[in-house]
Amino acid sequence: MQATRTENLIRNALAVLVVAFFLMPIVWLFTTSFKLQRDTFQLPPMWLGFQPTLNNFAFAINQIQVGRFMLNSVVISAGTTLISVVLGTLGGYAVSRSRLRFIGASSYFFLVLLMIPPVAMLVPFYLIMRDFGLLGTYWAVIILDTVYNAPFVVWMMSNYFRSVSTEMEQAALVDGASHFQAFRLVALPLAVPGIIASVLYCLIFSWNDFIFALLLTSPSTKTVPLAIMGQFSTAQLQWGYMAALSVFAVLPVLLVALVLNRYFVQGLTAGATKG
C-alpha cells in the first residue's frame, strides 16, 4: 500500500510538472498583456506583484483595430471549415462505402497531399489567384486552406464511416429510402463526433494560418497572426501590445476547443484506429 501511495505521489508530481511546463508560455502571455511596457523587460519576469493595466488592450482595440483583423480571421476560418468539412464528409462517406479496392485504398493518398510543404504551394497558387483576380481576397486564402484541410477530413471521415455499421443504412434502403436519405438520416447523425473533430481541426489550422495569409491577403483582409507580426519593429519590440493581440488570437479557439474537446478526442480516436 505504501509503495502504491508513493507511486501515486510521484505520478501526480510529474503530471503537475508537465502541465506547468506547457502552461508557462500561456501564463507569460496573459500576464504580459496586463503589464506596463517597463515591466515586460524585467529579468527574471514578474509573474505576480506588478501593476496591472488595460492600456495594451485599449491600444489593440482602438489603434491597431484588432476587431477588423478578427473579423477577417473569422470569415476565412468559417469559410475554410465549412467547405472542407462538407467536401471531406461527402468524400469520406463515398470512399468508405465504395466496393472498389482502389477507391478504398485511395483515402491514404489524401495523407500524401499533406506531406507537401506549404511553401511549395505558395508560388503556383499565387500565380493562379492573380490570374483569376482573387489575389488579396478572402477566397484566395480559403481555397488554399481548403486544399490542405479537405484531404485530412476525407481520410478521417472515411475511417470513421467504416466504424459505423451499415445494417441500419441497409434497413433504410429496404424501407424505400434513397442512398442520399440513408446517408443524411442514418450515417450522418452517427458520425457527428467525427464531424466535430474535423470542424475543430480545420478551424484551428485556418485560424492560425500565417504563411498563406501573408502572401495572399491585402491590407483589408489581413488576419490576426499578421496583426501580431506587425508589432515587430527594428527600433523596439512592443511585447505588451503583442501579448494583448495574442490573447485576442488565442481566446476564441481556446474556448471552442474546451467546449468540443471530448468530441474531438472521440472523433480522432475513431478516425485513427478504425478502417
C-alpha positions as CSV (number, residue, x, y, z in Angstrom):
1,M,0.0,0.0,0.0
2,Q,2.8,2.4,0.9
3,A,4.5,1.7,-2.5
4,T,1.3,2.4,-4.2
5,R,0.9,5.8,-2.4
6,T,4.5,6.7,-3.3
7,E,3.9,5.8,-6.9
8,N,0.8,8.0,-7.0
9,L,2.6,10.9,-5.4
10,I,5.4,10.6,-8.0
11,R,3.0,10.3,-10.8
12,N,1.0,13.3,-9.7
13,A,4.1,15.4,-9.2
14,L,5.3,14.5,-12.7
15,A,1.9,15.4,-14.1
16,V,1.9,18.7,-12.4
17,L,5.4,19.5,-13.7
18,V,4.5,18.6,-17.2
19,V,1.3,20.7,-17.1
20,A,3.2,23.6,-15.6
21,F,5.8,23.4,-18.3
22,F,3.3,23.6,-21.1
23,L,1.2,26.2,-19.4
24,M,4.1,28.5,-18.7
25,P,4.0,30.3,-22.1
26,I,0.3,30.8,-21.8
27,V,0.7,32.2,-18.3
28,W,3.5,34.5,-19.5
29,L,1.3,35.6,-22.4
30,F,-1.7,36.6,-20.2
31,T,0.4,38.3,-17.5
32,T,2.4,40.3,-20.1
33,S,-0.7,41.5,-21.7
34,F,-1.6,43.3,-18.4
35,K,1.9,44.7,-17.8
36,L,3.3,48.2,-18.4
37,Q,6.0,48.4,-21.0
38,R,8.7,48.8,-18.5
39,D,7.7,45.7,-16.6
40,T,7.8,43.5,-19.7
41,F,11.7,43.7,-19.8
42,Q,12.3,42.8,-16.2
43,L,14.6,39.8,-15.6
44,P,13.6,37.5,-14.1
45,P,10.0,38.0,-15.3
46,M,7.4,39.3,-12.7
47,W,4.7,36.7,-12.6
48,L,2.9,38.4,-9.8
49,G,3.1,41.7,-7.9
50,F,3.2,44.0,-11.0
51,Q,0.9,47.0,-11.6
52,P,-1.8,45.7,-13.9
53,T,-3.0,47.9,-16.8
54,L,-5.5,47.7,-19.6
55,N,-3.5,50.0,-21.9
56,N,-2.3,47.2,-24.1
57,F,-5.9,46.0,-24.8
58,A,-7.0,49.6,-25.3
59,F,-4.2,50.1,-27.8
60,A,-5.1,46.8,-29.6
61,I,-8.7,47.8,-29.9
62,N,-8.5,51.5,-30.7
63,Q,-5.2,51.9,-32.5
64,I,-4.5,48.6,-34.1
65,Q,-8.2,47.9,-34.6
66,V,-7.9,44.2,-33.8
67,G,-11.6,43.7,-34.4
68,R,-11.1,44.1,-38.1
69,F,-8.4,41.5,-38.1
70,M,-10.5,39.2,-36.0
71,L,-13.4,39.6,-38.4
72,N,-11.1,38.7,-41.3
73,S,-9.9,35.6,-39.4
74,V,-13.5,34.6,-38.7
75,V,-14.6,34.9,-42.3
76,I,-11.6,32.9,-43.6
77,S,-11.8,30.2,-40.9
78,A,-15.5,29.8,-41.2
79,G,-15.4,29.6,-45.0
80,T,-12.5,27.1,-44.9
81,T,-14.1,24.9,-42.2
82,L,-17.5,24.8,-44.0
83,I,-16.2,23.9,-47.4
84,S,-13.6,21.4,-46.1
85,V,-16.0,19.6,-43.8
86,V,-18.8,19.4,-46.4
87,L,-16.4,18.1,-49.1
88,G,-14.5,15.9,-46.8
89,T,-17.6,14.3,-45.2
90,L,-19.1,13.5,-48.6
91,G,-15.8,12.3,-50.0
92,G,-15.1,10.2,-46.9
93,Y,-18.5,8.5,-47.0
94,A,-18.1,7.7,-50.7
95,V,-14.7,6.2,-50.1
96,S,-15.8,4.2,-47.1
97,R,-18.9,2.7,-48.9
98,S,-17.1,2.0,-52.2
99,R,-16.6,-1.6,-53.1
100,L,-13.7,-0.9,-55.4
101,R,-10.4,-1.8,-53.7
102,F,-8.6,1.1,-55.4
103,I,-11.1,3.6,-54.1
104,G,-11.0,2.2,-50.6
105,A,-7.2,2.5,-50.5
106,S,-7.2,5.9,-52.0
107,S,-8.0,7.5,-48.6
108,Y,-4.4,7.2,-47.7
109,F,-3.4,9.1,-50.9
110,F,-5.0,12.2,-49.2
111,L,-2.5,11.9,-46.4
112,V,0.3,12.1,-49.0
113,L,-1.1,15.5,-50.1
114,L,-0.5,16.8,-46.5
115,M,3.2,15.9,-46.8
116,I,3.7,18.6,-49.5
117,P,5.4,21.6,-47.8
118,P,3.1,24.6,-47.7
119,V,5.9,26.8,-49.1
120,A,5.9,24.6,-52.3
121,M,2.3,25.6,-52.9
122,L,2.6,29.3,-52.5
123,V,4.1,30.3,-55.8
124,P,1.8,28.4,-58.1
125,F,-1.3,29.4,-56.1
126,Y,-0.1,33.0,-56.0
127,L,0.0,33.0,-59.8
128,I,-3.3,31.2,-60.1
129,M,-5.1,33.6,-57.8
130,R,-3.5,36.5,-59.6
131,D,-4.8,35.2,-63.0
132,F,-8.3,34.7,-61.6
133,G,-8.4,38.1,-60.0
134,L,-8.8,36.6,-56.5
135,L,-5.4,37.8,-55.1
136,G,-6.0,39.8,-51.9
137,T,-9.5,38.5,-51.3
138,Y,-10.8,36.1,-48.7
139,W,-11.3,33.4,-51.4
140,A,-7.6,33.2,-52.1
141,V,-6.8,32.0,-48.6
142,I,-10.0,30.0,-48.2
143,I,-9.3,27.9,-51.3
144,L,-5.6,27.2,-50.4
145,D,-6.5,26.3,-46.8
146,T,-9.2,24.0,-48.1
147,V,-6.7,22.3,-50.3
148,Y,-4.8,21.3,-47.1
149,N,-7.8,20.7,-44.8
150,A,-10.2,18.7,-47.0
151,P,-7.8,15.8,-47.7
152,F,-7.4,15.3,-44.0
153,V,-11.1,15.4,-43.4
154,V,-11.7,12.8,-46.2
155,W,-9.1,10.5,-44.7
156,M,-10.5,10.8,-41.1
157,M,-14.2,10.6,-42.1
158,S,-13.7,7.6,-44.4
159,N,-12.2,5.7,-41.4
160,Y,-14.9,7.0,-39.1
161,F,-17.7,5.9,-41.5
162,R,-16.1,2.4,-41.7
163,S,-16.6,2.1,-38.0
164,V,-20.3,2.8,-38.4
165,S,-22.4,-0.3,-39.1
166,T,-24.1,-0.4,-42.5
167,E,-27.0,-2.5,-41.3
168,M,-29.2,0.5,-40.4
169,E,-28.5,2.0,-43.7
170,Q,-29.4,-1.2,-45.5
171,A,-32.7,-1.3,-43.4
172,A,-33.5,2.3,-44.5
173,L,-32.9,1.3,-48.2
174,V,-35.2,-1.7,-47.8
175,D,-37.9,0.7,-46.4
176,G,-37.7,2.7,-49.6
177,A,-35.1,5.4,-48.7
178,S,-32.7,6.6,-51.3
179,H,-29.0,6.3,-50.8
180,F,-28.8,10.1,-50.0
181,Q,-31.6,9.8,-47.5
182,A,-29.8,6.8,-45.8
183,F,-26.7,8.9,-45.7
184,R,-28.4,12.0,-44.3
185,L,-30.8,10.3,-41.9
186,V,-28.7,7.4,-40.7
187,A,-25.0,7.6,-41.3
188,L,-24.6,11.3,-40.8
189,P,-26.1,11.5,-37.3
190,L,-23.9,8.6,-36.2
191,A,-20.8,10.4,-37.5
192,V,-21.3,13.6,-35.5
193,P,-18.2,13.1,-33.3
194,G,-16.0,12.7,-36.3
195,I,-17.5,15.8,-38.0
196,I,-17.0,17.9,-34.8
197,A,-13.4,16.7,-34.7
198,S,-12.9,17.7,-38.3
199,V,-14.5,21.1,-37.7
200,L,-12.1,21.8,-34.8
201,Y,-9.1,20.7,-36.8
202,C,-10.0,22.9,-39.8
203,L,-10.8,25.8,-37.5
204,I,-7.5,25.6,-35.7
205,F,-5.5,25.2,-38.9
206,S,-7.2,28.1,-40.7
207,W,-7.3,30.4,-37.7
208,N,-3.6,30.0,-37.0
209,D,-2.6,30.1,-40.7
210,F,0.2,32.6,-41.2
211,I,2.2,31.8,-44.4
212,F,-0.8,31.6,-46.7
213,A,-2.4,34.7,-45.3
214,L,0.9,36.6,-45.5
215,L,1.2,36.2,-49.3
216,L,-2.4,36.1,-50.4
217,T,-4.2,38.8,-48.4
218,S,-4.4,42.5,-48.9
219,P,-4.3,45.2,-46.2
220,S,-8.1,45.0,-45.9
221,T,-8.2,41.2,-45.5
222,K,-5.2,40.6,-43.2
223,T,-5.8,38.2,-40.2
224,V,-4.9,38.3,-36.5
225,P,-1.5,36.5,-36.9
226,L,-0.4,39.2,-39.4
227,A,-1.5,41.9,-36.9
228,I,0.8,40.3,-34.3
229,M,3.7,40.3,-36.7
230,G,3.0,43.9,-37.5
231,Q,4.2,44.8,-34.0
232,F,7.7,43.8,-34.7
233,S,10.0,46.7,-35.3
234,T,13.6,47.4,-35.9
235,A,13.5,50.1,-33.2
236,Q,11.8,48.1,-30.4
237,L,9.5,45.2,-29.6
238,Q,6.1,46.1,-28.2
239,W,5.7,42.9,-26.0
240,G,2.7,44.2,-24.2
241,Y,0.8,45.0,-27.5
242,M,1.9,41.7,-29.0
243,A,0.7,39.8,-25.9
244,A,-2.7,41.6,-25.9
245,L,-3.1,40.8,-29.6
246,S,-2.1,37.2,-28.9
247,V,-4.8,36.9,-26.2
248,F,-7.4,38.0,-28.8
249,A,-6.0,35.3,-31.1
250,V,-5.9,32.6,-28.5
251,L,-9.2,33.0,-26.6
252,P,-11.8,32.2,-29.4
253,V,-10.1,29.0,-30.5
254,L,-9.4,28.0,-26.9
255,L,-13.0,28.4,-25.9
256,V,-14.2,26.4,-28.8
257,A,-11.6,23.7,-28.1
258,L,-12.7,23.5,-24.5
259,V,-16.4,23.1,-25.4
260,L,-15.7,20.5,-28.2
261,N,-12.8,18.7,-26.5
262,R,-14.5,15.4,-25.7
263,Y,-15.9,15.1,-29.2
264,F,-12.5,16.0,-30.7
265,V,-10.8,13.2,-28.8
266,Q,-13.6,10.7,-29.6
267,G,-13.6,11.6,-33.3
268,L,-9.8,11.5,-33.6
269,T,-9.6,8.1,-31.8
270,A,-12.2,6.5,-34.0
271,G,-10.8,8.1,-37.2
272,A,-7.3,7.0,-36.4
273,T,-8.0,3.4,-35.3
274,K,-10.8,2.2,-37.5
275,G,-10.6,1.2,-41.1
